[in-house]
Amino acid sequence: MDETSDEPPTSAVILDNCHFSQVIFNNVEKFYVPGGDVTCYYTLTQNIVPRRKDWVGIFRVGWKTTREYYTFMWAPLPSDVHSDTTVQQQILFKAYYLPKDDEYYQFCYVDQDGVVRGASVPFQFRAETEDDILVVTTQGEVEEIELQNKNLREENEELKASCACLQKQNIALQEELKKTQELQNSLESLRSNTEKLELELNSLKKENKHLKEVDGCREAELHQLKEQIQNVTSEKERLETRLKTALDHMDQLQSQVLNYEREVESLSHMDHDKTEQLESLKEENRQLRMTRTQQEQNKELECCMENLKALEAKLSLRLSHCLQNEQQQNRDLMEELEEQKHLFQILQAKKNEADEENQKLREENDELLRHLSHAREVSSFSVVSQAQAPVPAPEAGGLLFGNPYCAAGANLGAGAADVASIRKCPMCDEVFPEDIETSQYEAHVQSHLLECPLCSKSFEKSNKQVFDDHVFCHGLE
């Protein structure tokens, strides 16, 4: 039993017996021995969908609600919850949590809504008896038992009637529960609508406040416009008065103009002669202006020419400075280019010399290898107790600064016993035992060399400058 603070879901109402067939209990014994664990076997039909909070409880026979369980265990979920076939399940009830009396009990499967989905046949917790007991009763006891049975039947009928009444009440309560849920759903929708309306109301209040502020500004502007209209109206009246006065004055002027026209007609004849004299004077004045204008234009042209000459001198001076700077830069670049070419020729010559030396060393290395292979063949037939380990062939370009087998090649004429001498590093003169592995010896010799990452040629670490020059030559190529 999972005795925790998490109580199982229960219900105060018993449903119809049709729900009891959704879970079928199998292999239920008539009685179980006290003090031992009890395994409950049951089958989930396709009419039920198991859920996480379903549980199996042990109830005393005659229970009315699922709250009257004695003990319970959480029902395990099957691997396929939505299976269309029946599923076999089992639960183990520990002996500590089982009843200790000999009353009748039964297993009940209750879902997470507190509804019973299956019930087992009754069983007892008592010790197993070997023989059946023969009970002998008298006629009076039989009559008493029959009377008890009659009373029990009447009580059963009453219980059935009360059960039917309770079922009706259950149906009514379920309908009320549905209505309550509908009302709760409608209440939730009303609450959400109320919240939305409150939000809209707040936004409308803010908008109304803003409109009131705008309305106040508009009223101030309207007051200013009214004052401007009054000022314009007064100005209009004043202008109308002035216009009327001006019209009267214009009438007077028109009468004066008529008089003046008459005088002008009389004076026009006198003015004709003066006009001819004026025309002649204008012609003379025009000729004089043309002469003066030409002189001014000549002076302006002379000033422009002087400015252009000064500007040309400045530009030529500035251009000569630029040319001198560029020529100096070109000379510096040419000198630097000559130095680079000379350095490249020197490095190229060094590279050629190193290639020739490397080629010679390769030829010497091949010849030494041939001698060494021949020496190993001779030493295989000698009576020497210890055989010489094979000398590894060096990588191409790895003998640029010396042959690690020169000592062995110089002593080839001494016989196979001399070839079997101990190994010695040609770089640091370190002596190695004859049983050293070839890979270790090669790794030691290679640690003294630098290998070019472009052409795989090898150089001694002590001559790192030569190695750097070699790599730099690759960069120039």
Secondary structure, 3 states (H helix, E strand, C coil): CCCCCCCCCCCCCCCCHHHHECEEEECCCCEECCCCCEEEEEEECCCCCCCCCCEEEEEECCCCCHHHEEEEEECCCCCCCCCCCCEEEEEEECHHHCCCCCCEEEEEEECCCCCEEEECCCEEECCCCCCCCCCCCCHHHHHHHHHHHHHHHHHHHHHHHHHHHHHHHHHHHHHHHHHHHHHHHHHHHHHHHHHHHHHHHHHHHHHHHHHHHHHHHHHHHHHHHHHHHHHHHHHHHHHHHHHHHHHHHHHHHHHHHHHHHHHHHHHHHHHHHHHHHHHHHHHHHHHHHHHHHHHHHHHHHHHHHHHHHHHHHHHHHHHHHHHHHHHHHHHHHHHHHHHHHHHHHHHHHHHHHHHHHHHHHHHHHHHHHHHHHHHHHHHHCCCCCCCCCCCCCCCCCCCCCCCCCHHHHHCHHHCHHHHCCCEECCCCCCEECCCCCHHHHHHHHHCCEEECCCCCCEEEHHHHHHHHHHHHHHHHC
